[in-house]
């Protein structure tokens, strides 16, 4: 299981050229090191029941097909822990398990059963899991160093689809991996908001944000 990570998300749908191109140039001004971008595409299929049981209990479950050099499928279970709204960090526990096979007609409970050991609060045997949402993400990812801490910046274009409805988002994620990263994330975020006030801060999971956009 991965440890808790710290993350802030900025919606940049209202950021148009040439200001959108300037975003990374502005970030370069306040960090010591920034990597060349890496490209990634992934397709997440979320599972829940008709009552949104997992979502309502603060969880999400998805199968991710990721293309980053090679193609692989993984099963990802996440639980989100709320934090004070004024801080606007997202914290979560996450488990990622390789999907060895996903045969037609295979029972979902058999696929998801390894998660029981990590998330005993969820009774998977009583939840009729079906696909409820598809999120397709194209990402440019940068690793930066600031004040000795590694920070990951992700520029995402996301297409959402559920029940014939479609929506999209453009966002920037700022992610840290230790307690020491928290003030650095805050500094980067505040700097960007000052430079690009048309950006919007959100504190929703991707699942929650997708439903918000699809139901708008």
C-alpha positions as CSV (number, residue, x, y, z in Angstrom):
1,X,0.0,0.0,0.0
2,X,1.3,3.4,-0.8
3,X,1.6,6.0,1.9
4,X,-0.6,9.2,2.0
5,X,0.4,11.7,-0.6
6,X,-0.3,15.4,-0.6
7,X,-1.9,16.9,-3.7
8,X,-3.6,20.1,-5.0
9,X,-5.6,20.4,-8.2
10,X,-6.1,23.4,-10.3
11,X,-8.8,23.4,-13.1
12,X,-7.3,25.3,-16.0
13,X,-10.3,25.1,-18.4
14,X,-10.4,28.9,-18.6
15,X,-6.7,29.2,-19.3
16,X,-6.4,30.0,-23.0
17,X,-3.4,30.5,-25.2
18,X,-0.9,32.1,-25.0
19,X,-1.3,32.0,-21.2
20,X,-1.6,28.2,-21.1
21,X,1.8,27.9,-22.7
22,X,3.2,30.3,-20.1
23,X,2.2,28.1,-17.2
24,X,5.2,25.9,-17.1
25,X,7.5,28.8,-17.9
26,X,6.3,30.5,-14.8
27,X,6.8,27.4,-12.7
28,X,10.4,27.2,-13.9
29,X,11.0,30.6,-12.2
30,X,10.5,29.2,-8.7
31,X,12.0,25.7,-8.8
32,X,15.6,24.6,-8.9
33,X,15.3,21.7,-11.3
34,X,12.6,20.6,-13.7
35,X,12.7,17.5,-15.9
36,X,11.7,17.1,-19.5
37,X,8.1,16.1,-19.7
38,X,7.1,12.4,-20.0
39,X,3.9,11.4,-21.8
40,X,1.3,9.0,-20.5
41,X,-2.2,7.9,-21.5
42,X,-4.5,5.9,-19.3
43,X,-8.1,4.7,-19.4
44,X,-9.8,4.2,-16.1
45,X,-13.0,2.2,-15.8
46,X,-14.8,2.9,-12.5
47,X,-17.0,0.3,-10.8
48,X,-19.7,0.8,-8.3
49,X,-23.4,-0.3,-7.8
50,X,-26.6,1.6,-8.7
51,X,-26.6,3.2,-5.2
52,X,-23.0,4.6,-5.5
53,X,-22.1,2.6,-2.4
54,X,-18.4,2.9,-2.7
55,X,-18.5,6.6,-3.5
56,X,-20.8,7.3,-0.6
57,X,-18.4,5.5,1.8
58,X,-15.5,7.6,0.5
59,X,-14.0,5.0,-1.8
60,X,-13.4,4.4,-5.5
61,X,-12.5,1.3,-7.4
62,X,-11.2,1.2,-10.9
63,X,-9.4,-0.9,-13.5
64,X,-6.7,1.3,-15.2
65,X,-5.2,0.5,-18.6
66,X,-2.0,2.6,-18.8
67,X,0.2,3.2,-21.8
68,X,3.6,4.6,-20.8
69,X,6.2,2.8,-22.8
70,X,4.3,-0.5,-22.4
71,X,0.6,-1.3,-21.9
72,X,-0.6,-2.8,-18.6
73,X,-3.8,-3.1,-16.6
74,X,-4.0,-2.6,-12.8
75,X,-6.8,-2.8,-10.3
76,X,-6.8,0.3,-8.1
77,X,-8.7,0.8,-4.8
78,X,-8.6,4.2,-3.2
79,X,-10.1,5.6,0.0
80,X,-10.2,9.4,0.4
81,X,-9.7,11.0,3.8
82,X,-11.2,14.5,4.1
83,X,-9.1,17.3,5.5
84,X,-10.0,20.9,6.5
85,X,-11.5,22.8,3.5
86,X,-9.2,25.8,4.2
87,X,-6.2,23.6,3.6
88,X,-7.6,21.9,0.5
89,X,-5.2,19.0,0.4
90,X,-6.3,15.6,-0.8
91,X,-5.1,12.6,1.2
92,X,-5.7,9.0,0.4
93,X,-4.7,5.4,0.9
94,X,-4.3,3.5,-2.2
95,X,-3.7,-0.1,-3.3
96,X,-2.7,-1.1,-6.8
97,X,-2.8,-4.7,-7.9
98,X,-1.8,-6.1,-11.4
99,X,-4.7,-7.5,-13.3
100,X,-3.3,-10.8,-14.7
101,X,-6.4,-11.6,-16.7
102,X,-9.9,-10.2,-17.1
103,X,-11.9,-12.8,-19.0
104,X,-15.4,-12.2,-20.4
105,X,-17.9,-13.4,-17.9
106,X,-15.5,-13.6,-15.0
107,X,-17.1,-12.7,-11.7
108,X,-16.1,-9.3,-10.5
109,X,-16.0,-10.5,-6.9
110,X,-13.2,-12.9,-7.9
111,X,-11.2,-10.1,-9.5
112,X,-11.7,-7.7,-6.6
113,X,-11.3,-10.3,-3.7
114,X,-7.6,-9.4,-3.0
115,X,-8.7,-6.0,-1.8
116,X,-10.5,-7.5,1.2
117,X,-7.3,-7.7,3.2
118,X,-6.6,-4.0,2.7
119,X,-10.1,-2.6,3.0
120,X,-12.1,-4.6,5.5
121,X,-14.6,-1.7,5.8
122,X,-16.1,-2.6,2.4
123,X,-18.2,-5.7,2.0
124,X,-17.5,-6.5,-1.6
125,X,-19.6,-9.6,-1.5
126,X,-22.8,-7.5,-1.0
127,X,-22.0,-4.9,-3.7
128,X,-23.2,-5.6,-7.2
129,X,-20.3,-4.0,-9.0
130,X,-20.7,-2.8,-12.6
131,X,-18.9,-0.3,-14.8
132,X,-20.3,3.2,-14.1
133,X,-17.7,5.6,-15.6
134,X,-14.8,5.8,-18.0
135,X,-12.1,8.5,-17.7
136,X,-9.5,8.8,-20.5
137,X,-6.5,10.9,-19.5
138,X,-3.7,12.3,-21.6
139,X,-0.9,13.5,-19.4
140,X,2.3,15.5,-19.5
141,X,4.3,14.9,-16.3
142,X,7.2,16.9,-14.9
143,X,9.4,16.1,-11.9
144,X,10.7,19.2,-10.1
145,X,13.0,19.8,-7.2
146,X,12.4,22.7,-4.9
147,X,14.0,23.2,-1.5
148,X,15.4,19.7,-1.8
149,X,11.9,18.1,-2.1
150,X,10.6,16.2,-5.2
151,X,7.4,17.5,-6.5
152,X,5.4,16.1,-9.4
153,X,3.5,18.3,-11.8
154,X,0.9,16.8,-14.1
155,X,-0.9,18.5,-16.9
156,X,-4.0,16.4,-17.7
157,X,-6.6,16.5,-20.4
158,X,-9.5,14.2,-19.2
159,X,-12.5,12.9,-21.2
160,X,-15.4,11.6,-19.0
161,X,-18.1,9.3,-20.3
162,X,-21.0,7.6,-18.5
163,X,-24.4,6.5,-19.7
164,X,-24.1,8.3,-23.1
165,X,-23.1,11.6,-21.4
166,X,-19.7,13.2,-22.1
167,X,-17.6,16.0,-20.5
168,X,-14.0,17.0,-20.3
169,X,-11.5,18.8,-18.1
170,X,-8.1,20.3,-18.2
171,X,-6.2,20.4,-14.9
172,X,-2.9,20.7,-13.2
173,X,-2.0,18.5,-10.3
174,X,0.8,19.4,-7.8
175,X,1.8,16.3,-5.8
176,X,4.3,15.9,-3.0
177,X,5.4,12.8,-1.1
178,X,6.3,13.9,2.4
179,X,5.3,16.2,5.2
180,X,8.1,18.5,4.2
181,X,6.5,18.9,0.7
182,X,3.3,20.5,2.1
183,X,4.6,24.1,2.4
184,X,6.3,23.8,-1.0
185,X,3.0,22.6,-2.6
186,X,1.3,25.6,-1.0
187,X,4.0,28.0,-2.3
188,X,3.7,26.7,-5.9
189,X,-0.1,26.8,-5.7
190,X,-0.3,30.3,-4.3
191,X,2.2,31.6,-6.9
192,X,0.2,30.1,-9.8
193,X,-3.1,31.5,-8.5
194,X,-1.6,34.9,-8.3
195,X,-0.2,34.6,-11.8
196,X,-3.2,32.9,-13.3
197,X,-6.4,33.9,-11.4
198,X,-8.6,32.3,-14.0
199,X,-7.6,28.9,-12.6
200,X,-9.9,27.2,-10.1
201,X,-9.0,25.1,-7.1
202,X,-10.9,21.9,-6.5
203,X,-10.8,19.4,-3.7
204,X,-12.7,16.5,-5.3
205,X,-11.5,13.0,-6.4
206,X,-11.5,12.3,-10.1
207,X,-14.6,10.2,-9.6
208,X,-16.4,13.0,-7.8
209,X,-15.3,15.6,-10.3
210,X,-16.4,13.5,-13.3
211,X,-19.9,13.1,-11.8
212,X,-20.0,16.9,-11.2
213,X,-19.1,17.6,-14.8
214,X,-21.4,15.0,-16.3
215,X,-24.3,16.2,-14.2
216,X,-23.7,19.9,-14.9
